[in-house]
Amino acid sequence: MDHCKNCLVPITESQVYCSTKCWQEYKGKKESTKAPFADFSFSQWVWAQAYSWISIIGMMFSLFFIIILVGSFTDVFHYQILISTAVLSVFVYLVLRYIHDSEKLSQLLAFPKTMETWKLIGFALVVDLFVVKPLNIVFMLEFFPDAQEQEVITALQEMSLLSSIITAFSVSILTPILEELLFRGFILGMFLKCYDNKVAILFSAIIFAIVHEPIAIAMAFGIGLIYGWLRVRTGSIIPSMILHAIWNSFVSILILF
């Protein structure tokens, strides 16, 4: 028995796709791999790039302003993280809701339902654990041999139990939501408008790495590539959000207990 070329559902030997809808989806995926604006003039392509970069820079400045605003209301570290990540997540979601129609937004936030998607998540997790993390350790030992742990990890170790739990919740749940909405939802989405998939994923991973502490740059760049690839393959940011939450939760639990 053969399988559908798009969704891998079992089909008869006389078929290639299980339905017309699957054929249209597969055709759409193939079209999406073409270079964006391939039929546009050079000036239009330059404008598309400028629009994407200006939008991303504007978003980053807006988020920075919101962080400063939240910091003016409280100077307690764990409340700052909790409030800022929650507010920023809502803000980025509203921006995505504004720039996408309901169908595109639903696809971007679609929960994985097929076994094929879960296999991709499992593959990404294996690469993350057995390739990215070991390489990051090598990078740290080579370039930061005397470096301390990341600031948030050090802070968790020094907090009271209640403060640690609040911070761990923010880092484990809210931070993955925010970062996936921002980096794989908004930023990668903007890059996909004017670059092919590989270049878009690379640029989004570089930006993701830059906003992290120097000690975590290599790891952030690696997972940025993995999560970007996962977002492009599935069309959704939920798979990368799940992986992000799993890793952050694992680290938080290790530190707390």
Contacts in CASP RR format, 6 or more apart in sequence:
PFRMAT RR
TARGET T0000
AUTHOR 0000-0000-0000
METHOD contacts of the structure
MODEL  1
MDHCKNCLVPITESQVYCSTKCWQEYKGKKESTKAPFADFSFSQWVWAQA
YSWISIIGMMFSLFFIIILVGSFTDVFHYQILISTAVLSVFVYLVLRYIH
DSEKLSQLLAFPKTMETWKLIGFALVVDLFVVKPLNIVFMLEFFPDAQEQ
EVITALQEMSLLSSIITAFSVSILTPILEELLFRGFILGMFLKCYDNKVA
ILFSAIIFAIVHEPIAIAMAFGIGLIYGWLRVRTGSIIPSMILHAIWNSF
VSILILF
1 10 0 8 1.000
1 11 0 8 1.000
1 12 0 8 1.000
1 13 0 8 1.000
2 10 0 8 1.000
2 11 0 8 1.000
2 12 0 8 1.000
2 13 0 8 1.000
2 15 0 8 1.000
3 9 0 8 1.000
3 10 0 8 1.000
3 11 0 8 1.000
4 10 0 8 1.000
4 11 0 8 1.000
4 15 0 8 1.000
4 16 0 8 1.000
4 17 0 8 1.000
4 18 0 8 1.000
4 22 0 8 1.000
5 16 0 8 1.000
5 17 0 8 1.000
5 22 0 8 1.000
5 26 0 8 1.000
6 17 0 8 1.000
6 18 0 8 1.000
6 22 0 8 1.000
6 23 0 8 1.000
6 25 0 8 1.000
6 26 0 8 1.000
6 29 0 8 1.000
7 18 0 8 1.000
7 22 0 8 1.000
7 25 0 8 1.000
7 114 0 8 1.000
7 116 0 8 1.000
8 114 0 8 1.000
8 115 0 8 1.000
8 116 0 8 1.000
9 18 0 8 1.000
9 22 0 8 1.000
11 17 0 8 1.000
11 18 0 8 1.000
16 23 0 8 1.000
17 23 0 8 1.000
17 26 0 8 1.000
32 197 0 8 1.000
33 196 0 8 1.000
33 197 0 8 1.000
34 196 0 8 1.000
35 195 0 8 1.000
35 196 0 8 1.000
36 48 0 8 1.000
36 192 0 8 1.000
36 193 0 8 1.000
36 194 0 8 1.000
36 195 0 8 1.000
36 196 0 8 1.000
37 44 0 8 1.000
37 45 0 8 1.000
37 48 0 8 1.000
37 194 0 8 1.000
40 48 0 8 1.000
45 194 0 8 1.000
48 193 0 8 1.000
48 194 0 8 1.000
49 194 0 8 1.000
49 195 0 8 1.000
51 193 0 8 1.000
51 194 0 8 1.000
52 190 0 8 1.000
52 191 0 8 1.000
52 193 0 8 1.000
52 194 0 8 1.000
55 190 0 8 1.000
56 186 0 8 1.000
56 187 0 8 1.000
56 190 0 8 1.000
56 207 0 8 1.000
59 92 0 8 1.000
59 95 0 8 1.000
59 182 0 8 1.000
59 186 0 8 1.000
59 187 0 8 1.000
62 91 0 8 1.000
63 88 0 8 1.000
63 91 0 8 1.000
63 92 0 8 1.000
63 182 0 8 1.000
66 84 0 8 1.000
66 87 0 8 1.000
66 88 0 8 1.000
66 91 0 8 1.000
67 84 0 8 1.000
67 88 0 8 1.000
70 80 0 8 1.000
70 83 0 8 1.000
70 84 0 8 1.000
70 87 0 8 1.000
71 80 0 8 1.000
71 84 0 8 1.000
73 83 0 8 1.000
74 80 0 8 1.000
74 83 0 8 1.000
77 155 0 8 1.000
77 159 0 8 1.000
77 163 0 8 1.000
77 167 0 8 1.000
78 159 0 8 1.000
78 163 0 8 1.000
78 164 0 8 1.000
78 166 0 8 1.000
78 167 0 8 1.000
78 170 0 8 1.000
79 166 0 8 1.000
81 152 0 8 1.000
81 166 0 8 1.000
81 167 0 8 1.000
81 170 0 8 1.000
81 171 0 8 1.000
82 166 0 8 1.000
82 167 0 8 1.000
82 169 0 8 1.000
82 170 0 8 1.000
82 174 0 8 1.000
85 170 0 8 1.000
85 174 0 8 1.000
85 175 0 8 1.000
85 177 0 8 1.000
85 178 0 8 1.000
86 174 0 8 1.000
88 178 0 8 1.000
88 182 0 8 1.000
89 174 0 8 1.000
89 177 0 8 1.000
89 178 0 8 1.000
89 181 0 8 1.000
92 178 0 8 1.000
92 181 0 8 1.000
92 182 0 8 1.000
92 186 0 8 1.000
93 181 0 8 1.000
95 186 0 8 1.000
96 105 0 8 1.000
96 108 0 8 1.000
96 181 0 8 1.000
96 185 0 8 1.000
96 186 0 8 1.000
97 105 0 8 1.000
100 108 0 8 1.000
107 235 0 8 1.000
107 236 0 8 1.000
108 185 0 8 1.000
108 235 0 8 1.000
108 236 0 8 1.000
108 237 0 8 1.000
109 236 0 8 1.000
109 237 0 8 1.000
109 238 0 8 1.000
110 235 0 8 1.000
110 236 0 8 1.000
110 238 0 8 1.000
111 236 0 8 1.000
111 238 0 8 1.000
112 118 0 8 1.000
112 121 0 8 1.000
112 234 0 8 1.000
112 236 0 8 1.000
112 238 0 8 1.000
112 239 0 8 1.000
112 242 0 8 1.000
117 234 0 8 1.000
117 239 0 8 1.000
120 230 0 8 1.000
120 233 0 8 1.000
120 234 0 8 1.000
120 239 0 8 1.000
121 230 0 8 1.000
121 239 0 8 1.000
121 242 0 8 1.000
121 243 0 8 1.000
124 226 0 8 1.000
124 227 0 8 1.000
124 229 0 8 1.000
124 230 0 8 1.000
124 239 0 8 1.000
124 240 0 8 1.000
124 243 0 8 1.000
125 243 0 8 1.000
125 246 0 8 1.000
127 226 0 8 1.000
128 223 0 8 1.000
128 226 0 8 1.000
128 243 0 8 1.000
128 247 0 8 1.000
132 219 0 8 1.000
132 222 0 8 1.000
132 223 0 8 1.000
132 226 0 8 1.000
133 219 0 8 1.000
135 218 0 8 1.000
135 222 0 8 1.000
136 216 0 8 1.000
136 218 0 8 1.000
136 219 0 8 1.000
136 222 0 8 1.000
139 217 0 8 1.000
139 218 0 8 1.000
139 219 0 8 1.000
140 147 0 8 1.000
140 215 0 8 1.000
140 218 0 8 1.000
144 214 0 8 1.000
144 215 0 8 1.000
147 214 0 8 1.000
147 215 0 8 1.000
148 154 0 8 1.000
148 215 0 8 1.000
149 215 0 8 1.000
150 213 0 8 1.000
150 215 0 8 1.000
150 216 0 8 1.000
151 213 0 8 1.000
152 167 0 8 1.000
152 171 0 8 1.000
153 251 0 8 1.000
153 255 0 8 1.000
155 167 0 8 1.000
156 164 0 8 1.000
156 167 0 8 1.000
156 168 0 8 1.000
156 171 0 8 1.000
156 252 0 8 1.000
156 255 0 8 1.000
156 256 0 8 1.000
157 255 0 8 1.000
159 167 0 8 1.000
164 255 0 8 1.000
164 256 0 8 1.000
165 256 0 8 1.000
168 252 0 8 1.000
168 253 0 8 1.000
168 255 0 8 1.000
168 256 0 8 1.000
171 248 0 8 1.000
171 251 0 8 1.000
171 252 0 8 1.000
172 245 0 8 1.000
172 248 0 8 1.000
172 249 0 8 1.000
172 252 0 8 1.000
173 245 0 8 1.000
173 248 0 8 1.000
173 249 0 8 1.000
175 244 0 8 1.000
175 248 0 8 1.000
176 241 0 8 1.000
176 244 0 8 1.000
176 245 0 8 1.000
176 248 0 8 1.000
177 241 0 8 1.000
177 245 0 8 1.000
179 208 0 8 1.000
179 244 0 8 1.000
180 227 0 8 1.000
180 237 0 8 1.000
180 240 0 8 1.000
180 241 0 8 1.000
180 244 0 8 1.000
181 237 0 8 1.000
183 204 0 8 1.000
183 207 0 8 1.000
183 208 0 8 1.000
183 224 0 8 1.000
183 227 0 8 1.000
184 204 0 8 1.000
184 227 0 8 1.000
184 228 0 8 1.000
184 231 0 8 1.000
184 237 0 8 1.000
184 240 0 8 1.000
185 231 0 8 1.000
185 237 0 8 1.000
187 204 0 8 1.000
187 207 0 8 1.000
187 208 0 8 1.000
188 200 0 8 1.000
188 201 0 8 1.000
188 204 0 8 1.000
188 228 0 8 1.000
188 231 0 8 1.000
188 232 0 8 1.000
189 200 0 8 1.000
189 204 0 8 1.000
191 199 0 8 1.000
191 200 0 8 1.000
191 201 0 8 1.000
191 203 0 8 1.000
191 204 0 8 1.000
192 200 0 8 1.000
192 232 0 8 1.000
195 203 0 8 1.000
197 232 0 8 1.000
200 232 0 8 1.000
201 224 0 8 1.000
201 225 0 8 1.000
201 228 0 8 1.000
201 229 0 8 1.000
201 232 0 8 1.000
202 225 0 8 1.000
204 224 0 8 1.000
204 228 0 8 1.000
205 220 0 8 1.000
205 221 0 8 1.000
205 222 0 8 1.000
205 224 0 8 1.000
205 225 0 8 1.000
205 228 0 8 1.000
206 221 0 8 1.000
208 220 0 8 1.000
208 221 0 8 1.000
208 223 0 8 1.000
208 224 0 8 1.000
209 217 0 8 1.000
209 218 0 8 1.000
209 220 0 8 1.000
209 221 0 8 1.000
209 222 0 8 1.000
209 224 0 8 1.000
210 217 0 8 1.000
211 220 0 8 1.000
212 219 0 8 1.000
212 220 0 8 1.000
223 244 0 8 1.000
223 247 0 8 1.000
226 240 0 8 1.000
226 243 0 8 1.000
227 240 0 8 1.000
227 243 0 8 1.000
227 244 0 8 1.000
228 240 0 8 1.000
230 239 0 8 1.000
230 240 0 8 1.000
230 243 0 8 1.000
231 237 0 8 1.000
231 239 0 8 1.000
231 240 0 8 1.000
END
